[in-house]
Structures are given as C-alpha cells and as structure tokens.
Amino acid sequence: MTPVLCYLLSSFPSSAVCRDVEASGSACGHEALLNLKAEGNILAGGFPVGERAIAFIVEADFPEELDSFLQGIPFWGIVKTKVTLLQDFEDRRDQDRQFTKQLEQTLQR
C-alpha cells in the first residue's frame, strides 16, 4: 500500500462564510475523522496551525480507493483537496544512490 498525504483546504473566501457554512457539518466531520483514525484508516493527522485545513496520512492501493475514501468524509463537498503520494525514506535513499552512481558513470565517459 502506498502512503498518501491528504490535505483538505477550506474553499471559502472568508472566515465568516466558512463559519456559517461549516458550522452544521463541522462536528460531524470531526467525529468522522476521529472514527477513521480509531479504525486505523487514518494513520496520522491533525489541523495545521494557523490554517483552515486538515492534513492526514492514509494508505491506498488504487486512485479509486482513495477517491471513495475521501468522498466519505463529511467535509468532502466544502473543501479543496490536495493529495500527494509519499515515497518511503529508504526507497528514496536507494533511488538517490542509484541516480548518483549513474550520474558519476555518465560523467566519467
């Protein structure tokens, strides 16, 4: 499974509009996120300080699986979503080492 960073951003231009529209779904959304974390569906997450946003990490095998998961969150209809696939630290280290080795070989020619 691939770890994925999900970032949900408020799509409202002002705090007042955000407050009015989100007030009804906010408690429901918070409970849904807490339940998803308790069930192990959200690996880690929280609210970035100073932003009207939510960030969390999930794992998914397929884009459709992630899309379905995100659509199940009550905030889905009132936020902008940014999704970033995460590469494992060890995998990236190995990839960078391989790239460096290939670059050195190319430069020696």
C-alpha angles and dihedrals in degrees: 000000000000120000112233129195110217120195119189113196127192108251095202121106097222140030091239094056090042091052094049096047099038097043094087096046099035100086091043091049094049091050091049091053092048090050092048090051092047089051090052094247091116110049096193138340151134147162116301107236114252095014136096091232146101125221127191143155123234134166123237137171098198137028090237090056091052092045091052091048093051093046089056092063111096091227091060097101096048104043140067113237128216117187125191125183111225124219118215115254093237094046091051092047090052092046092050091049090051091048091050091049092050091047092051090050091050092049092050092060 
